[in-house]
Amino acid sequence: MVYISGMRTRRHLAGGFVALTLLLSGCGGGGGNDDQRAGQETKRKPDPAADKARADRINLTLADLGPGWSVDTSPDDGGESDEAFDRAFDQALAAKGLALSEAKTADADSPDFVKGEDRGASSSVSIYEDESPAASDFSVTASEDFIAVLSDVFNKAFQDEFAKDPELRGVTVSPLRFTKVPFPILGQEAFALKGQTTVRAKGQRVGLYFHVVAVRQDRAVALIFAFNTPREFPTAELQAIATKIAQRMTP
């Protein structure tokens, strides 16, 4: 268990990570691909109920994880903070000329899973109306411009989590930036990001690591989120989790 100034850090870490989950799961977006979709023929009409069942089936489960993992029962603050994240992300994307599609038939999130106080994982799955907007969104999220926006907005959200808590006065957090890291190709395409920050207080230093893995298979996009402290989330474990999810993405 990691303590800084007598405080458990995972609560604040997870609070900031909520922002990342919201941003990457496409809560924002201006539907910029609608005009492109208008001229495309749909091979078959999607079944939203079947797509929702598929998304639920793909998502991370407790059975995918090893011994010592459990469902996180910490309360979800949500509310106005979530809306603020959405607004900030939409504005930052618009400033870069980026947009995410709203052509989805289903979205589903896994529970948040934790191992002790220092490790966590979850996933989010979106099923699109057809493969074109899925591939387009995947390309956008893999772009350097999107990663820069993600880093800026998530960094501010994370910093705010510490700044708004009076019990954490005097705690400093280094800037967090996401970068692409090597990862095996899963599904039709995949990429991975890693972010790192250091929290300092009263002579203590704690490294916090955030990981995102994105996998696309036809109309489905799965996002895997993981954090670990004080070291990186184990690479082999992250790859094993992503492989299990990718195997369930084939219809």
N, C-alpha and C positions, 0 to 999 in steps of 0.2 A: 504494500500500500504506500502511495506516495503522498507526502504531506509538504505543504509550503506554508510557512507562517501558521502552523497548526491547522490548516484547512485541507480537506481532501480535494485534490485537483480534478478528479474525474468528472465531478458534477459540472464544473465550469468547462472542462474540455468537451463533454458531451453537449452542453448547451450551445457552444460555438459550432459543433459539428452538425447540429440541426440545420443551421444555415446552409451548409454544403449539401445536405440531403435535399433540401427544398430547391436549391438552385439547379442542381444537376438532373433532378427528376422532372424538370420542365414545368414547374409551377408558373414561371414567367413565360415570355414569348409573345410575339405579336402576330403569329399566324402568317408569317411572310411567304409561305409556300402555297397559299390557297389558290392564287391565280394559276400557278403551274399545275396544280391538281385538276383544275377545271377542264383542261384539255386532255386529260389522261383517261384511258379506259380502265375500268376495274374488272379484273378477271372474274372475281366472284365477290358477292356482297359479304362483308365481314359479319360475323355473329358476335355481338358484344358479350353475351353471356359465356360463350365458348372461349372468347379471348380473355375474359376475366379469369376463368378457370385455368387457362394456360398460364397467365401471369402469376397466379397464386401458386401453381405447381412449380414454376421456375424458381421462385424466390428462395432465399436462404432459409434453412430450417435448423433446429437444434441438433437434429440427427447428422447434419453435415459437419458439425464441429466435434472436436475431441473432448475428452474428459475434463471436467472442471468448468465448462461453460453453462450459463443459465440465461433465462430471459430477464432483461433489466426491468425492474418494476418501479424505477424512479419516476416521479410525476413529470408529465410533459407540460411545460409552461405554455408554448404555442401562442395563440392570440395575436396581439398587436405586434409582437416581435416578428412573427412569421410574415405578416403583411409588410412590415418595414423591409425585411430581407427581399421580398418579392419586388417591391418598388425600386429599391436600390439596384437590384440585378437587372430589371427591365430597362432602367435608365442607362446603366452602364453598357448593356448590350446595344441599345439604340445608338449610343454615342459612337460605337464601333461599326455601326451598320450591320449588326448581326440580329438574327431572329430565330426562334425555334418554332416548329410546326405545332399546331393544335389538332392535327389530323390523327387523333388517337381514339381507339375504341375501348381501351382498358388501361388502368394504372393500378399497381398493387405494391405495397410495402411489406417487408418482413418485420417481425418484432426486432427490437434492439437486443443484441446478445452481448453478454459480458463474461469475462473470465477474471475473477478477482476484481480488483479496483483499477487495474492498469491496462486492460486490453478489451477492445470491443469490436463488433462487426455487425453489419446489417446489409440489406440490399433493397433495390427498388427496380421494378420491371414495368416497361411501357410496351403496349402492343399498338401498332399504327394501322391505319386503314389499308395501306398497301406498302410495298417495300420502298418506293421512291422517297416519301418523306422520312422514313426510318433511316435510310442511307444518308439523306441530306442532313438530318439532325446529327447523326453520328459524325459526319465530316465536320460540321460546325464545331461540335464539342471537342474534337481532336485538334482544332486549329490553335495556333499560338495566340491569336487575338482573344479567343474564348478563354484560354487558360489564363491569360493576363487579367481578364475581367474577373474570372473566378477567384484568382489570387487576391485581387484588390478588395472585392466585396466580402469574401470570406475572412480576409485579414481584419477588416474593420469590424465585422460581426464578432470575431473572436476577441479582439481588443476590447470591444464594448462589454463583453461578458465579464471581463475582469474589472473594467473601469466602473461599472454600475454597482458593484458589490462593495459596501463600505468596509467589510471585513478584510478586503484584499488591498487596502491602501498600502502603497509602498511596493507592491508587486509590479514588476516590469515584464513585458512580453516582447520578444524580438519579432521583427516583421516575418510573416509567413508567406512563402511563395511556392506554388506548385510547379513542378517540372516533370516532363515525360521521363519514364524509366523503361528499360528493356522488359518485355514480358512476352510469354509464348502467345502465338496466334491461336485464338479459340473461336469457335463459330466461324462466321465468314470474315470477321475482322474484330480486332481488339486493340486496346491501348491501356496504359497504366500511368497514373500520376502519383507523385509523392510530395508531401509538404512537411516542413520541419520548422519548429519554433523552440525557443528556449525561454523558460520562465525562471526569473530570478527574484529571490526575496531573502533578506536577512542572511546573506552569505551562502544560500543554497541555490543550486542550479539544477533544473530538471528539463530534460529534452522531451518534447511531445512530437509524435510522428503521425501523420495522416496519410492514408492511402486510398486511392480510387482506381477501380478496374472497370472498364466498360467493354461489353461484349455485344455484338450484333449478330443475329441469325434471322434472315429474311425480314419479317415485319416486327420482330421482337428486339428490344434493347434492354439489357440488364446492366445495372450499375451496382457495384459492390463497394461498400465503404468499410474502412477498418482504421482503428487507431491503436497506438501502443505507446507506453512510456515506461522507463526512460530510454528504451532503445527502439529500433524499428520493429514493425510487425514482422514476424519470421517469414521470409520469402517463400519457403517451401509450403508453409501452412496457407499463405494467401493464394498461391498457385493451385493448391489442392481444392480450396473452397471455390475458386473461379472455375476450375475444371468440372466440378460436380454441377454447378449451375449451368455451364455451357452444354453439358450432356443432356440436360432437361429442356433445352431450348428448341430442339428439333420437334416439330409438330407431330 
